Amino acid sequence: MRVVNLLVLVGCFCILTRPVDGQEQKYGMLSGGFETNTVYYMKDGKTGAIRPDDRFGSNNYLNLDYQWRKFSIGVLFEAYVPVLQGLAGELSDCGIVGKYVAFEDRDLKVRVGDFYEQFGSGMVFRAYEERSLGLNTSVEGVRLFYSFRDKVNIKGIYGRPRRFMKHASSWVRGGDLQVDFGNILGWTETGVAVEGSFVNRYEEYVGNREIESNVDAYSVRFALEHSGFSLRGEYAGKSKDPALYNNYTMEKGQGLLLEGGYVRKGMGIQLNFRSLNRMVFRSSREAVGLEEGLNYLPALTRQHTYSLANLYAYATQGNGETGGQVDFYYNFRKRTALGGKYGWKLQANFSAYYNLKEGLCSVGNELFYRDVNIDVTKKWSPSWKTVFFYSMQDFSPFVWGKPGKTYHAHIVVADAVYTWANRYSLRLEGQHLWTKQDEGNWMALSAELGIAPAWSFFAADMYNYGQTNIHYYNGGLSYSKSRTRVALQYGRNRAGVQCAGGVCREMPAYTGFNLTLTSSF
């Protein structure tokens, strides 16, 4: 891959040193972005927050992309000086961790360098980035895509997965095929597609155990759509993959995902079922935690935005789980008997996951997680809007590797927004959680004032009065202009789970100042 690095860096130097102005057709277009998340840590004996010796943590990202006609080129520079607490310490470094040269026209896409990609739902392969969790599973190598007039799509990948600031010792190669029979047959109201993927990871093994250097994963998929109805399915398999993340079992992996839904104007219902057995897949046998993931197994539960509803977040048990969820919404139209003058929206969700008993779709007697929730969004006037939310949750601490009996919790939320003068908005939020397990009851209050188009101010407090009697207070402000946003806040942050896109990581408690800045051009 040294040749790849040299070609990309030389190309970037040549491109970035040539003049660029508004004449995009002649000189192309340069774009980019910068992001920083910096924390000044303070000692807090009440919450157990630990202050590092240098008191700072700072994650920084700079990307530059240049496009000229059908060609593009770019670099990604990252600096963790040092990395924020809770993320992998191996990230505490800086350097160019991403670079690429790409060509793209209507049917053909070629990219040499670092790339992101996903096959199907991601059960066998997904290379992606989630900065809030310190994750980047990009691959350095070659990615090809070819489309036969949107009827048959072919993808191919080959390269080395990223491992923190460097690369893993393994190699990944694979392909994905999508055949759209709806387009082939000229159907306009019905969609039918058949898809398949294959991925191979090669990591040399020189130990004394009988372990293969190659691990294969594959999936077959189908998709049907007609008049608002949709049905999708995926079956995945994985060859023997004895590794640290599955206790070196010689059992093969399997996964099944079924999704069905119906949508019409003002109403929708979605059903998901998933069963996993030994489907955790990493780029290295000795990988631990979330790092070095080759596939993507997000929690298929409702992703709550309210803090107390997210206190006990579910983490996918990729080595053995079965369950699913049902999500339903209905808009009661305005100026109807039930909708009233402004109408209102009802959303209900149910999800439950259990351990596997025997086969892939068997349901064990150990409950991992269950959530029954409902919320009502109502507009009362041009200025007032409210949300009322309720959730009943059952959560096993086993999900996060902790002993103890199942937690039973009830959460209620009242959320109101008032706007006036087409410029100002005030949001008030109250939450409460009842439970007899863990740390007992919680309450939370927050207020946010927005002054369009630039300013926002907030203050919040999450208080545990069931056991610890600790206030987790936070306050801050943000300013936005054009493509730049800067935010500053101060407060206490509870040790717990942070989630993004259905993937969660346990984070330590910290108290201090937090500065975030994002800008693009």
Buried (B, 14 or more C-beta within 10 A) or exposed (E): EEEBBEBBBEBBEEBEEEEBEEEEEEBBBBEBBBBBBBBBBBEBEEBEBEBEEEEBBBBBBBBBBBBBEEBBBBBBBBBBBBBBBBBBEBBBBEEBBBBBBBEBEEEEBBBBBBBBBBBBBBBBBBBBBBBBBBBBBBBBBBBBBEBEEEBBBBBBBBBBBBBBBEBBBBBBBBBBBBBBEBBBEEBEEEBBBEBBBBBBBBBEBEEEEEBEEBBBBBBBBBBBBEEEEBBBBBBBBBBBBBBEBBEEEEEEBBBBBBBBBBBEEEEBBBBBBBBBBBBBBBBBBEBEEBBBBBBBBBBBBBBBEBBBBBBBBBBBBBBBBBBBBBBBBBBBEEEEEEBBEBBBBBBBBBBBBBBBEEEEBEBBEBBBBBBBBBBBBBBBEEEEBBBBBBBBBBBBBBBBEEEEEBBBBEBBBEBBBBBEEEEEBBBBBEBBBBBEBBBBBBBBBBBBBBEEEEEBEBBBBBBBEBEBEBBBBBBBBBEBEEEBBBBBBBBBBBEBBBBBBBBBBBBBBBBBBBBBBBBEE
